[in-house]
Amino acid sequence: MKYLLLRLKRFCGFLVGIVFLISGILKLLDPVGSGLVMDEYFSFLHIGFMGFAAKPLGVMSALMEALIGTALMTGVWRKISGIIALAFQGLFTLVTVLLVIFNPDMDCGCFGEAVHLTHWQTFIKNLVLLALLSAYYFPTKMLGQPKPRKYVSFSIVAVSLVLLTGYSLRYIPLVDFTDFKPSAILQAANTGTADADRFESVFVYEKDGKEETFSLGHLPDSTWTFVRTETRERFSSDDDLVLSIMDDDGIYHDEFAAEGKVVVISVYDIDRRAAAWVETARFIDILAHSGFTPILLVSSSYEDVRKRLEGLPDGVLPVLESCMYYSDYKTLVTMNRSNGGATYFDDGLLIRKWAASAYPDESVLKDIYDSANTEILIGQSTRGSLTFQSFLLYVFAVLLLL
């Protein structure tokens, strides 16, 4: 009987650990998004003055959540990890009670952008996790001891999580869960077009002699064979995105990003190093030489930007101003998580993104210019998804098999 009780307690802790680990990893994939969620909580709790710490606290919270989940799954330091997990979950539950009562227009951010829950769904989820944690932790004298090798598996996963965090802070997310994901279409690309003339691309794959169609966001596994691309009628335009582009006179030119091969460089925070602006100007020149139309979108006014750009080397400011327009902060930070990141549109179809730290060179841009959009979309989407799936499989293999 005692053995069964011990196994049940460990199972409860293991289940909570899985939730904590997956939740933390999904948020670590998107540090900027985690910071935005934290900032929303600060505003809701009327401590908006803490906004400057939103991103660091969001990343630290996500990393801590993932590490707690790892500890619960491996069973290391059971008393310490159990009490920390209870404190975390208790705090989450209390905040969720406030969300249920006041019902603000915000997402809990429990699983980043990947999964969206209502306030009531979040509250029920937190109560279940709190109950499981209580069953795991009490009584503490029955927690038992882990196998020594589990400390090794915990250490390996912990290092892997830190490396994932470092990667995510430098580059854009491996998997894009925002509305501005590859294959999305700008609303301006369909302006004046009848619904019956609106089309989208789907991908046909074959397995065991049977063909099926898939969208870009739901491609099959490697056991399927790509056959061809088909174009079909779009029955709804609800997913179309609005990218506002305003000039110095306050006139909107949303169609600029929906005509031809356009690369939008989005700067949602103009407080960048001078070297970053110089690199952006250099990239704009490369884009123009490669046949693309560059657009620099900033979220501040012309006066603020001009003041910030004072003192740049000769020739840099004219390049930036030649293609500079304005948009809102929320749109720019959603479109590309990297401040100064580049997003490629072909006739309004979002094809690919780059972080500011990973601008492509001229040879890569020329290859992209000459390549079919389908090839780029499939390659980029599959590469990011497979990398993320491989990371998850690696983490769970270490935790379960080591």
N, C-alpha and C positions, 0 to 999 in steps of 0.2 A: 504493500500500500504506500509506504514511504517513497519507494522507488518511482511509482507511478506519479505521485504528487510532485516529486522533483522534476520528472520529465515534463509534466504539464507546465510547471513554472518556467522551465527553460524554453518550452515552446511558445509561451506567451511573450517572453522577452525577445525571442527570435523573430516573431511576427512584427512586433513593434520596431525591432531593429531594421527589418526590411523596409518598412515605411519610412523611417528616419533616413536611411541610407539613400533610397531612391529620391526622396524629396530633396535632400541636400545636394545630390549630384545634379538634378535637374536645375536647381538654382545656381549651382556653381558653373553650369554651362553658360549662363547668361548673367554675369556680375552686374552689368548695367541695369538689366531688368530687375534684379534683386534690390539694387539701390533705389529704383523707382518705387517698388512696392514698399520698402522701408520708409521712403519719403511720404508716401500716402498715409502710412500709419502715424507718422509724426504729425501730419496735418490733422488727421482724425482725432488724435489725442491732444491737440492744441499745443504741441511742442515743436512748431515749425522751425524755430531757431536752431534746431538740431539737424537741419537739412544738409549742412556741410558734411556731416558724418554718415549720411544715409548709405552711400555705396560701401565704405569700409565696414560699417556695422552689418550691412546686408551680406557681404561676402564672409565676414567672420562668423555670423550666425549660421549661414549655410554650411560652412566648413565644420563648425562645431556640431551641427545636426548630423552631418554625414559621419563624423568621427564617433559620435555617440551611438549611431546605428551600427557602425562597425564593431564597437565594443560590446553592444548587446548581442550581436550575432555570434561573435567569437566567445563571449562569456568572460572576457578579461576584466579584472578590477570590478567585479560584479557589484559590490556595495557602492563604490564611488560612482560608477556609470549609472547604476540604478537610481541613486538619489539625484544626480544631475538630470537624468532623463525625466524623472518625476517633476523636478523644478521647471524644466523647459515646458513639459506638457501641461503642467498646471498653469503656467503663465499664458501659454497659447489658448487654453480653455477660457481663462478669465477675459482675455481680449476678445475672444469669439462671442462671449456673452454680451459684451458691449456692442459688437457688430450686429447681433441679432436684435438687440433692443433698439438701437438707433438707425439700423439699416442704411448705412452710407452707401453711396454709389461707388464702390470699389471692390476689387477682388482680394480674397484672402492671401493669394500668392503662395499657397501651401506647396504647390508643385510647379512653381514658376509659371511660364506661359503655356506649358504642355497640357495642363488639366485645370479647368476652371470650375470651381464649386460655388454654390450659393452659400449664404451665411448659415442657413439651417443645416445644410449638408456638412459644412465645415464643423459646426457645433457637434453634430452627432458623431462625426469621425473622431473628433477630439475626446468625446466622452468614452467612446469605445477604446481608444488607445490608452486613456487614463485608467480605465478599468483593467485592461490587460497589464499595464505597468504595475498597478497595485497588486494584482495577483502574482506577478513575477517577484516583486520586491519584498512583500510581507508574507511570512516572517523572515527577517534577514538571516537568521541562523540556519535556514534551510536553502540558502543560495548555492552552497557547494563551491568547488574549486574547478577552474578550467584545466584542460590539458596544456602542458608547457608549450607545445608547438603552436598553440593559438596566439601566443604573444608574438610569434614570428609572422603569422598571417595578418594579425592586426597591424604590425609595423609596415609590412609590404603595402597593404591597402592604404594606410595613412600617408605614406610617401607618394603613392599614386594619386591620391586625392589632392595633395599639395601641388603636384605637377600639373594636374588638370586645372587647378585654380590659376596657376601661373600662365598656362596656355590661354585660358579664357580671358584673362585680364589683358593679354597682348593682342589677341585676335578676335574675330567675330565668332559667334557660337557655331559649334559643329553641326547642330541641327537648328533650323530656324522655325520657331513656333509662332512668330508674329504674323500679322496680316500681310506684311511686305515680304513674303517668301517667294523664292523663284517660281515662276509660272503665273504669278499674280498679274493682273492687267489693270493699268491705270484707267480711270473713268474717262479721262480726256481722249483716250485712244478710240472711244466708242461714241464720242459726241456727234450727234447728227446721224447716227447709224441706226437703222431699224432693228428691232429685236430679232427679226427673222434672219438678219445678216450677221449676227454675232456668232462667232465660232471659237472653239477651243481645241487644243491638241490632246489626244489620248494615245496611250502606248499599248500596242498589241503584243502579248507574250504567249508562248506555246509551251505546253507541258503534257506529256503522254498523249500527244495527238489532239489535244484540246486547246483552243485559243480563247483568251480572255483579255478584256481591255482594262487598263489601270490608269489612274491619274498620276501626275508626277509625285504628289505627296504620299501616294500609297503604292509604290512599286513593289513587285513580288521579290522573293528571295532568289538566291543564285541557282536554284533548281529549275527556274523558268528560263526560257530562251527568248530574247528579243526578236521580234519578227518585222514589225513596221510601225510607222506612225500614221494615225488617221485624224482627220479633222471632222468635228461634229458640231452641231448647233448647240449654243449655250442657251439654256432655258431660263436662266436667271442672271441678273447683273448685280446681285447683292454683294458679291465678293469684290467688285470693282473698287479700286482705291483712288482716293483724291490726294494728289500731290500739288499743293498750292505753290505757285511760283509768281512772286510779285516783284515789279521793278521799282526804281527809285521814285516814280510818280504815283505809286499805289495801284498800278494797273496789273491785272492778273494775266499770266501767260501760261496757263497749265498745259497748253498744247505743246510747249517747247520740249517737254520730256516724252512726248508721245509721237514724235515725228522723226523717223530715221534712227540711226544708231547713236544713242546719247548716253554719256556717263555723267551721273550726278555725284558731285563731291559734296557731302553734307557735313557742315560744321555747326553742331548744336551748342557748343561752348567756345566762344572766340578767345578765351583766355588760354592760348596755346603758346608754346615757345616759338621764337622767331624762326628757328631751324625747321619747325613743322610747317610754317607758312611758306618758307622757301621751297621745301620739298613738294608742297601742294602745287606751287607755281610751276615747278619743273615737270610735274606729272601732267598738268594742264597742257603744257607745250607738247609733251609726248603724245597725248591723246589727239591733239589737233593734227599732228604730223602723221598719225596712224589712221586718220580718216573719221574719227569719232567727233561728235559735238560735245564739248565739255560744258557743264553747268556747275557753278559754285553756289550752293545754297547755304545761307547763314541764318541764324535765328535772331540776330540783333539788328538794330537800325544801321543805316549807312554811316551816321555820325559816330556811333560807338565802334563800328568796325574800322573806320578810317583812323580814329584815335588809337585803336589798338595796333594798327599796322604801321604807325609812324616809326621811322628808324630802320625799316627793312632795307636790305641792299638795293642798289639802283636796278630798275627793270623788273623787280618782283611785283610791286604794287600795280603797275599797268596790266600785267598778265592776269592778276587776280580780279581786277575791276572789269576786265574785258568780258567776263562771263559771270559776274556776281549778281545774284538775285536773293530774294528773301522768302522765308517760310516760317512756320511756327515750330517751336521747340519739340513738342510732342510728336509731330509728324517726322521730324528729322531723326530723333532718337529712336523711333520705332523702325524707320526705314533701314537704318544702318547703325548698329550699336557702337561702332567705332567712331570717335570724334574726328572727323576728317576722312571717314571711310568713303569708298567709291561704290556706286551701284549702277550697273549697266542695264539700260532699257533698249529694246529694239522695237520700234513702233508701239511703244507703251507696254510691251511685254517684259516683265522683269526677268532677266537672264542670269545674272551673277552678281556677287558682292565681293569686295575686298576690304580688309582693315587698312587703316592709315599706315600701319607699320609693314604692310605687305603689298604695296602698289606693284602691279605687273610691269615688266619692262616692255620696250617697243616691240621686240620679236614676239612676245607672248600676245600682245595686243593685236598684232597683225594676223597671228594665227586665229585668234578669236573672231576678228573681223571677217575672215574668210571661211570660218566654220559654220556649220548648220546649227541653228539655235537648239534643235532637239538634241544634238550630240552634246552640247555644252550643258544643257539642263540635266540630262540623264547622268552625265559624268560627275557634275558637281554635287547633285543631290545624293547620288549613290555613294560617292566617296565620303561625304560627311556622315550619312546614316550608318554606313558600314563601320566607320571609325568609332562612332559612339556605341554601336551595338557590340563591337569587339571589346571596347573598354568595359562595358557592363559584364560581358561574359567572362572576361579576365578577372574582374573584381570578385564576382560570385564564385568562380572556380577556385580562386585563392582562399576565399572564406569557407567554402564547403569541403574542398578536397585536401587542403593543407592542415 
